[in-house]
Amino acid sequence: MNPPNFDSPLENLLALTADLRSPEGCPWDKEQTHLSVIPHLLEETYEVVDTIEQGDDNHLKEELGDLLFQITFHSQLAKERGAFGFQDVANDVFQKLVYRHPHVYGNTDGIHSGDQVLTQWDQLKQKEKESKNKIDSDKSILSGIPKALPAIQRSEKIQSKVTKQGFDWPTISGVFEKFQEEIRELDTELQTKGSLSSKKIAYDERVEDELGDLFFLLVNLSRKLSIDPETCLRRANEKFETRFRVLEDLVSQTGKTVKDHSLEELDLFWDQAKLHLKTKSEISTTSDTKGKKGLNQKGTSPN
């Protein structure tokens, strides 16, 4: 068959998706279900996030397209069984966003901050449920938080919900005090399982519980510091990976592998890697500042 050739790129994509699922289409695509393509949906979502953090617009355009295809594919699957189609998906989200933004498409009085918008958003969501007779048998304020969310993200959602009910420490210091308490409780559990000087301690459910409490508190602290915990951990991962790659380069210059060196030697390489990256960053910052000064001297604003 010939590829779709409509004037609209979106129409082309929708037609292509239908072609892939047609009897003459792709064998792999015809075998898929909503459940089977969940891993691909998650992967494409994380690739979009990764590209945004890299600041690569061309790559972002490509990854957003991949994510859009996931949406058209799920919509096609639903259309085939008579549930709904892509147009229904687009119309539903359009109507919902208009309804949840009365400060934009209606009364603008009283809404002047992001916090006010979020409060209004929750109120409107509740009204939607009531108007559609969607009141859940589960009356908890925690109902509706997807269990499939990554653990850190779900933890943040839970804490945000209970905070709106006043169940939270009034100051950041309260989180730190609780953190110290949980550290002591973890230490007590570890001492009963073996020495902290051990290289590794066997799994124990009570230790897992105490460690989980610490993770939960770190998410709470991130929220109070206005830091997204998922982004924070991703940046920490990136920082460690960048330093370790430099360490690997330094080690390779010795003609040996990482495993060939003692921990003390690797610590020295680690410090060298940190210094190398710091110097590189300072040079880059200085060059960027000089470039901006040069533009200003020529009478051209960098803005």
N, C-alpha and C positions, 0 to 999 in steps of 0.2 A: 504494500500500500504506500501511497505518497504521504509525506508528513503534512500536518495541517498548515493551511496558508491563509488565515484570517487576518484582518487588519489589526485586530487587538492581540497583543502578546498574551494576555490572560486567557482569551478564548483559545489561542493556539495550545497553551499549556493544558487547559481543561480537556480539549479534544485529544491531545497526545496521551493524557492519562487514561482516557476511555479506550483509546486504541491499544494501549499496553495490556489492558484487561479484557480486550475483545477475544473472540475465538481464534482470530488470526494474529493475536498479539504475542507478547513475550511469555514464554513458559514459566519463568520465575515469578513475574508479576502476577500471573493468573493464579499462582498457588498461595499467594499471601492473604493474610487476614489482619484485622485490627491488632490482634495480640502479637502476631508474628513480626510485625514491623515496629513494635514499640522500641526495641534496641536501636533501630535506625533513627527513629524520631528523637530519642534522647541524645544520640551521638551528634546528629545535625544541630541540635540545640546548643550543646556544649561547644561545638565548633564555631557557631556564631559568637558565643561569649568570648572564646579564645581570640577570635579575629578582632572583635571590638577592642579588647585589651591591647592588642598589637598595634592598633591604629592604622590598619591597612584597608583603605576604602575599596580598592579593587577586589581584594579577597573577600571583604565583607559583602560586597554585591553578590559574589558567587555563592557564599555560604547562605545568605538570605534566600537566594533562589532555591537552594537545596532544601531549606526548611519549608519554603512555600510549596514545593512539590510534595512534601510529607502531608501538608494540609489538603492539597488537592487529591492526593491518593486516598486518604481516609474518607474524604467527602465522596469520592467515586465508589468506594466500598459500601458506604451507607446508601448511596443512590441506587446501587444495584439491588439492594434488598428492600427498596421502597421506603426507607426511613427519612432521608433528607438529602439535599444536594449542596453543592458549593454555594449557590446563590442564597440558600436558606441560612447557611453559616454566616455569610457576609451580612445578610439583612439582620439577623438576630443580634450580632455584635454591634452593628450600626445603631439599631434601636436602643440597645442597652446602654451604649455610651452616651447617646443623646439624653436618655432619661437620667443617667447618673452625673450629668454635667449641667444641671439647671443654672449654675452660676455662669455658664458660658452661653447656653441656648435659652435662657429665661431670666429669672430673677438673679441679679448679681449682688444684691445687698447682703452684707454680713459675712461674705467669704473672701478673706484677704490673705490666707496663709495655707501652706500645704497641710498642716495639721487639721485645719478646719475642713479642708476638702476630704481628708480621710475619714473624719468623724461623720460628715454628711454621707460619704460613700457607704459606710456601714449601715447607716440608718435607711438609706434607699434600698440596699440589698435586702434588709429585713422586710421592708414594705413590699418588695417584689415577691418574696416568698409568701407573704400573707395574701396578696392579690391573686396568686396562682395556686393557692391552697397547697403550698409546698412546705408547710410547717412540719418539720421532722419530729418523729417520736422522741428522738434524742434532744432534750432541751438544753443540754450543756452548751456554754459559749464556745467550747472547743470542737463542737460538731462541724463537719464540713472541711476540716483541714485534711488534705489528701495524705493518706498513709504512705503513698508511693514517693512522696517528696524525699530528697536527700535528707539524712538525719539532721545535719546542721540547719538546713533551711526550715525543716519542720519544727525544730526546737525554737528557732527565732519566731515562727508564726505562733506557737503556743504561748511564748512569753509575751508577745505583743498583745495577744488576746486578753490574757489575765491582767496585764498592766492597765488596760482600759477599764478594768473593774476595780482598780485600786489595790490589787494584790501584788505589791512590788516594794522593794526597799526605797525609802524616800531619798537616799543619797548613794553615791558611788561607794562610799566607805563601807556601807552595809554589805555590799557584794564582796569587798576585800576581806572583811571579818569572817564572812561565811566561807570564803575560799580557804582561809587559814584553818578554819575548823575542819573542812573536808580534807585538807592535806593531812592533818593530824589523824583523822579517821582512816585514811588510806595507809598512812605509815603504820598504824596499829595493826591493820589487817596484814600488811606485808611482813611485819616483824613476826607474826605467828606462822607465816608460811616458809620463811627462810631468811637468810641474811640479805640485806640490801647490797652487799658486796658480791652477791651471786651474779653470774653473767645473765641468767634467765631464771624466772620462777614459773612453775607450771600453772596452767590456767586454773583459776578459782572464781566461782560465781560471785562471792562476796567482794573480792578485789575488783571484779568487773563492775559491780554496782557502785563502789566508791569512786572508781575512775570515771564512770558515766556521770556521776554527780559533778565532778570537776569539769568535764566537757560542757555540761549544761550551764554551769556557772560562767564559763568563759564566753559562751554565746550571750548570756545575760550582760556580762561586762561589755562585750562588743556593742550591743544595742545601746547601752547607756553612754558609750563613747561615740555614738553616731557612726559606727564602723560596721559595714556588712561583713559578718564573720566568714562567709564563703569566699568573698573577694580577698579578705585578709589572709586566709589560709592559702589561697591560690598564689598570692604574692610571696608568701613565705616559701612555698614550694619552688617558685620560680627563682627566688633569690638563692636558695640552697643549691638548686640544680646549676645555676650559672656559676657559682663559686666552685662547685665540685668539678665542673667541666674544665675550669681553669686549672684546678689542682691536678686533674688528669694530664693536662698539657705539660705542666711543670714536671710531673713525675716521669712522663715519657721522655723528657730530655735527659734523664739519668740512665736511660737504657733499661730500666726496670719497670715492673708493673706496680699498681697500688698495693697489691697483696705482699709484694716483696719488701715493703717498708714497715717499720714499727709504727705504733700509734703515735709515739712521740715525734717521729719524723714527719708523719702525716699532719700532725698539728702545726708543725713549722710550715709545711707546704700550704696548709689552709690559711695561715696568717699571711703568707706571701700572696695568695690568691685574693684575699680581702684587700690588701694594699694595692695590688695591681688594678682591681676594679675601681677602687676609690680614686686612684690617680687618673685612670681613664675617664671617670665621670667628671672629675674636676677640670680636666683638659677640655672635655666636650662642653662643659658649662661656660668656661672662659671663652672658647671659640664662638659659641653662640652669642654671648654678650658682646664680643667685639663686632660680630656681624651685624647685630642690631644697632650698635653705636654707629657703624659705618653707614647704615641706611639712614639713620637720623641726620648724620652730618651731610648727606646728600639731599636732605630735605624731603626724604620719602618716609612716611610713617609706616611702622611695621603693622599697624592696625588697618 
